[in-house]
Amino acid sequence: MTRILFLLTALFIFSNGLSAQDVYRVTADKLRVRETNDLKSKVIGSILQNEKVSVLDASNPKFYKVKFKNGQGWVSKDFLEKISTAAKPTTPQTTAPSSATPPPSATTADSTNDVIYRVTADNLRVREKADPKSKVIGFLPENENVAVIDSTDASYFKIKVTNGQGWVSKEFLTRISPVKAVVKKSTVAVEIPKIDKDYSSIIFFVIVALIMGTILYFIFKYSNQNRFLIGISAIVVLIVIYFCFVTFIQERTVSGMYVSDSETQYRSFDFGANDSVTVKDIYTDSTFKSKYVIDGDMIKMYDQQNLILLLIRDENTLIGEGFTRGTFNKK
């Protein structure tokens, strides 16, 4: 009986040792969880920034299998930061600790402090590596705030932005302040941005239509039935009303695929039906769908927490700013 109890105890301790799992912290704003370790596999959930997950399988070079609150799935390893190894509690120790040690959380908090810098150049290139010949993966507008997570290189700083990480020249950054605690950001769903309805164009069109109608009425009344004058006047009035309608009332529309040849984060926008657009993101090597609205000459859409703005130059050309900076031509 004693041997059986001893074997069961040893088996229990051994199983606890095998169940030790690495704990990681999510560094992306909203990390997608996929069904398999494939970029094209189905998204089964998402994990917010700074949430902790247990890694179950780290054998894949690009993806980790993790356990989160909704189950298990695969996530990109580029957006995980290792914290510690979480092991289930073993049998209580009878010996008292020899000395008091600081809790691991304190060390972790100190190591994740970021320093905030402001961009001093417009259209600052973000590169994949700390090398001037490295691939450009995005651009930063002037006065943008970024968190520097690695300042060991002599010429480049590694920065953390909303969509990931990259390297920029330290000459175009100026320090603002350190951040001692990471504030959890609220998640913005990919939806149609809200805009205020502007009725000024409708009012202007109605006023122009009334004025043109009044002019046409008096010409018809006092032209002594001159058909030529009445006809010319009617044509002029209709043309003015038509151009006012097209300019101020008729909503602008976009359709088809617009592609940029420059080094921008968002490489293409495929506008479909029902105000839906498919966006190609080369920073994360993925695509996502979003809803959009057209406000005047501006197209507005969201990528998680980022507001993407595109100016409609004409029916074949769109102009982007920020990470979307560049010219997009219709294919």
N, C-alpha and C positions, 0 to 999 in steps of 0.2 A: 504493500500500500504506500509506503514511504517513497519507493522508487517511482511509482506512478505519479504521485504529487510532484516529485522533483522534475520529471519529464514534462509535465504540463506547465510548470512554472518556467522552465527553460524555453519551451515552445512559445509561451506568451511573450517573454522578453525578446526572443528572436524575431517574432512577427512585428513587435513594436519597432524594432530597429529597421526592419525592411520597409516599414510604412513611412519613414522619414521622407519628407518632401521639401524641395526648395521653394521658398516663398519669394514672389516677385511683386514689384509695384508697377502699375500701369502709368506710362509717361504720356500717352496720347490723350486728347480730350475725350474721345469716344472710340475705343478700340473694337473693331469688328471681330466677332467670333464665328469661325466657319466650321462646316460639318466635317471637312477633311483638310489635309495639308496641301491645299490647292487654291490658288488665287481665284479660280473660276467656280469654286464650290459654293454651296448655298450658305448664306449668312443666317445663323441660328440665334444670334443674340449680340449684345454689346456690353462693354465694361467701361465705366467712367474713369476719368483720370484719378490717380492716387489710390484706387482700389487695389487690394491685395489678392493674389491668386496663387494657387499651388500648382507647380509644374509637374505633370505626371509622366511626360515623355519629352526628352530634349535631344533625341537622336537625329531629328531632321535639321539640316543646315539653315533653313529659313523660318520654320514654324515650330512652336512649342504646343504640346497638348496640355491644356490647363483644366483645372476644376474651379468653377465659379458658382455663383448662387443658383443659376438656372440649369446646371448640369455640367457637361464636359464638352470641349471643342478645341479647335486649333486657332492660334493667333500668331501674328508676325512677331518674331523674337526681337525685331528692331525697336519695338515700343514697350519692352519690359526691362525693368531694372532690378537686379537681384538684391534682396534685403538680407535674408538669413535662411537657415534650414530649420523647418518646423518639425519637431518630433513629438510624438504623443508622449505624455508623462509616463515615466517608468516608476518602479517601486520606490517608495519614500526612502531617503537616506537617513541613517541613524546618526551619522556624524555631523557635527555642526560645521558650517563653513568657516574656513580659516580667516578670511578677510572679506569685507564688503566690497562688491564691485558695482560699478554704475550699470543700470539697466541698458540692454541693447538698443532700446528705442531712442535713448538720448544720443548715442553715437550716430545712429542712422539719421536723426534729425539734423545733426551738425554737418554731416557729410553731404546732405542734399540741399544745403543753402545755395541759392543762386544770386548772382549779381546782375542787376538790371542796367542795361546800356541803351542809349538813344542813337539812332542812325543819323549821321550828319550829311550823308550824300544821297542824292536822289537816284533811284534805280540801282541800289547796291546789289551786286551779284552774290548769290548764295551758292557755294560750290560743294561738291560731294566730298572732297578731301581738302586738306590744308596744302594745296598746290595750285599755283596760278594757271596751270594747264589742265586742272581737273574739270570734270563736267559741271556746267552751270545747271542747277536744279531749281532755281527760283530767283526772285528779285524782291528787294525790300524798299518801300518808299521812304522818303526823308521824314524824320521825326518819329519813325516807328520805334516802339520799345521792344527789346529782346532780352532774354535771359542768357547770360554767358555761363556755360557749364564746363568749359575747358579753356584755360588761358595760358597753358604751358608753352605753346608754340610761339616763336619769336615774331611771326608776321601775321598769324591768323588766330581768330577766336572761334571756338565751336559754340554755336548758339542753339537755343531751343525756341521754336516758334510754334504757332498753333498747329501747323500741319506736320511737324517733325523736327529734324535736326539738320544742321549743315555748318559749313565754315565760311567766314567772311573776313575781309581784311580789317585788322585792328585799327588802321589809320582812320577809318570812317565811323568809329564808335566812340562815344563819350559816356563815361560812367555817370549814372544817376544815383543809385543807392542799392544796398544789399536787401534781399528779401529773406526774412528769418523763418517764415512759415509759408507753406504752400496753401493758398486758398482754393478750396474746391469750387470749380466753376459749375454753374448751372448749364445743363445740356439744352441746346436748341435743336428741335427736330427739323428735318429737311422738309420745309413746307413753303407755301407761297408767302413772301413778305407782305406785310400789311402796308397799304398806302392810303393817304387821305384823298377822298374824291374831290376833284376840283371842277366846279360848275361854271367857272368864269368863261371858258370857251363856248359852252352852250348858250350862255346869256349873250355873249358877243355875236354869235351866229344868228340868234333870234332877232337882235337889234338890226343887224345888217339886212336880214331878210325883210323885216318890216320897212326899212328905209327904201330898199329896192322895189318892194311892192307898191309903196306910196308913189315913188317916182314913176313907175310904170302906169299907175292909175291916172296921174295928172297928164302924162303924155297922151294916153288914150282919150282923155276927156277933152283936152284943148288942142289936139293936133288936127282938128277938122277932118277926121277920118282918113288921114294920110297913112295909107297902108304901109308904104315903104318906111316911114319914120317909126311907126308902131312896131313893125317887124324887127328893124335894127335895134330898137330900144329893148324889145323882149329878149333878143339874143344876148345883148350885153348884160342885162339883168340876170339871166339864167347862168351865164358864164361866171359872173361874180359870185353868185350864190353857190355854184358848184365848187369853185376853188376854195371858198370859205368852208364848205362842208368837208372837203378833203383835208384841208389844213388844220382845222380846229375840232372837228367832230369825229371823223372816221378814225378808228383805232388802228395803230400800226401793227403789223404782224410779221413774224419771221418763221421760216421753215427751211428744212434741209440741214446739211452739215457745214460748219464753218471751221476751218483748220488754220493753225498758225505755223509758220516755218521757223520762227525764232525760239530761243530757249526760255519757254514759259512753263510754269507749273501745270496749268491746264492747257493741254495740247489741242483739244477739239471740243466743239459743242454741237450735238446733233438734236435739233429742235423737231419734235414730233407733234402729234395731236394732243388735245386736252391740256395745253400749257405744260407739257412735259418735255424735259431736256435730258439727254445722256451726255455726261461729261467724262473726258479721258484725263486722269490725273497721273502724270508721269513721275511725280514725286514719290507716290506710293505704288506706282505701277498697277493701277486699278481703275475701274470705271464706277460711276454711281449715277443714279437718277435723281432729279430734283424737279420741283415746280418753279415756275417763273412768272413774273408779271412785267408788263411794259408800261413805264411811267414816262410819257412824253417820248423822248428819244433815248431813254435809258432802259436797259433790261436788268432786272434785279432777281437774284436767286441766292439760295443758301447752300453751303457745303458745311454741314454740322453747325459750327459757330461762326463761319466766315461768310460775309456778305459779298457776293461776286457781282461786279458792275460791268456792264458792256454797253458802250455807246453805239447807237445805230447811225453809221455815217451814210450808208445807202443800203439798198436791198441786197447787195453782194459783199458788204464790208462791215465788220464790227471792230470796235476799238476797246481794248481792255486796259485796266490800271492795276497797280500793286503786283501781287503774284500772278495776276492775269494780264499784266502789261504786254502789249503787242497788238499786231494787226491780224485779224482773222478773216480769211477770204472764203467765200462760198464755193464748194466743190460741186 
